[in-house]
Amino acid sequence: MPIRDEQGNQCHHIVRLHLRSLGMPRVSEFSALANAQRTYGPHGICISFESGMSMPQAVDTATQCVELVNVNVGTCLMNQGTFNPTMTAQQSAMFGIGDIQSIPPRNILAVWVENVRKEDGTRLAGCASHPADRGACVVAAAGSLWTLAHEVGHVLGLTHESGTRNLMSTPTSSISTNPPELSASQVATVKRSRYCQRV
Ligand SMILES: [Zn+2]
């Protein structure tokens, strides 16, 4: 029996996703998940929902209590697996959820918060800057239909594309296709990612 995702797509590769909500997303977590499955699934890449949880808006770490309603993501460097020296205390606390809750290292943690801002105040729909040992991204409550799938794409090694038809176009609120496109080379990149496992 072939493995299929909830959308009926046959899975040749699996990306394991854990969802956490610290905000109130306009596009529900499960709609965003289904949209990600509809985007990657036709390419044989299934986005597997591994766990989900709503959480209090502050997280106690060993050293500090950090408010995570409005998250400062610093310069939001797309570090793509390399340690990002600009990781803010808020990002560290947020992605520390993964360690606290023992999320496996080659899984991806996606966290919704109310607002995502760069250190210069620029508002973002999401940010995929994450520690080298923790595949993770943050999504703003006002993110679009495709923000989760797009940020997961960054974690999987994808960079921005021009136009409005591709998943990695920006802003995702301008994406004009449903589901958005992924090119053959993008699919190949995703399949090479340490966060994508062959089944
Ligand atoms: Zn992006």
Residues whose N, C-alpha, C, O or C-beta is under 5 A from the ligand:
A	BS01	ZN	none
